Structures are given as C-alpha cells and as structure tokens.
Amino acid sequence: MSALLPEDKPRPVAPVRPTRDDCCHGGCDPCVFDLYEDELERYEQALRAWESRRKPSTSEEVT
C-alpha cells in the first residue's frame, strides 16, 4: 500500500454542529458548542491548506 501524498489526501470533513439537545444548559466549560467552534476553526484551517495544495503553482499553469 502506498502512502498518500499531501495533494492526494481527501478533503477535510466538516464537523457536525451540535443540536440544542446536545447541550445540558448547565454552564459547562467548555460547552459542546465551544468544542464545536474549536473544531470548526481547525476544519476551516485544514480546508484552506487542502485547497492551497490543490491549486496549481504559477510554474505549472499553462498560458
């Protein structure tokens, strides 16, 4: 089995937003919504990095 190259890695998967019922409304720190926001931020960073690896560099572009 061959290792995946960075440009071959699959697109990151967005986290699932918790429902109102997932929160106990007890003032937890961190709350499930705080954890979701942290995970969403990491996902967005990973997605930007993934997208930048997919774009051809200027030396690869054909004019």
C-alpha positions as CSV (number, residue, x, y, z in Angstrom):
1,M,0.0,0.0,0.0
2,S,1.4,3.4,-0.9
3,A,1.4,6.4,1.3
4,L,-0.8,9.4,0.3
5,L,1.0,12.4,-0.9
6,P,-0.3,15.8,0.6
7,E,-2.0,16.6,-2.7
8,D,-3.7,13.2,-2.6
9,K,-5.2,13.5,0.8
10,P,-9.0,13.6,0.9
11,R,-10.9,16.8,1.5
12,P,-11.3,17.5,5.2
13,V,-14.8,16.7,6.6
14,A,-16.7,19.5,8.3
15,P,-17.7,18.9,12.0
16,V,-21.3,18.2,12.8
17,R,-23.0,21.1,14.6
18,P,-24.4,20.0,18.0
19,T,-28.2,20.3,18.4
20,R,-29.8,22.3,21.3
21,D,-30.5,18.9,22.9
22,D,-26.8,18.1,22.9
23,C,-26.2,21.0,25.5
24,C,-27.2,20.3,29.1
25,H,-27.6,24.1,29.7
26,G,-25.6,23.6,32.9
27,G,-22.9,26.2,32.1
28,C,-20.2,23.7,31.3
29,D,-16.7,25.0,30.5
30,P,-16.2,24.0,27.8
31,C,-19.7,23.7,26.4
32,V,-20.4,21.3,23.5
33,F,-20.9,24.5,21.4
34,D,-17.4,25.8,22.4
35,L,-15.9,22.5,21.4
36,Y,-17.7,22.6,18.1
37,E,-16.4,26.2,17.4
38,D,-12.9,25.0,18.1
39,E,-13.3,22.0,15.8
40,L,-14.9,24.2,13.1
41,E,-11.9,26.6,13.3
42,R,-9.4,23.6,12.9
43,Y,-11.5,22.3,10.0
44,E,-11.5,25.7,8.2
45,Q,-7.7,25.9,8.6
46,A,-7.3,22.3,7.3
47,L,-9.7,23.1,4.4
48,R,-7.7,26.2,3.4
49,A,-4.5,24.2,3.5
50,W,-6.0,21.4,1.4
51,E,-7.4,23.9,-1.1
52,S,-4.0,25.6,-1.4
53,R,-2.3,22.3,-2.2
54,R,-4.9,21.7,-5.0
55,K,-4.2,25.0,-6.8
56,P,-1.5,24.8,-9.5
57,S,1.5,26.8,-8.8
58,T,2.4,29.6,-11.3
59,S,5.1,27.5,-12.8
60,E,2.6,24.7,-13.5
61,E,0.0,27.0,-15.2
62,V,-0.3,26.8,-18.9
63,T,-0.8,30.1,-20.7
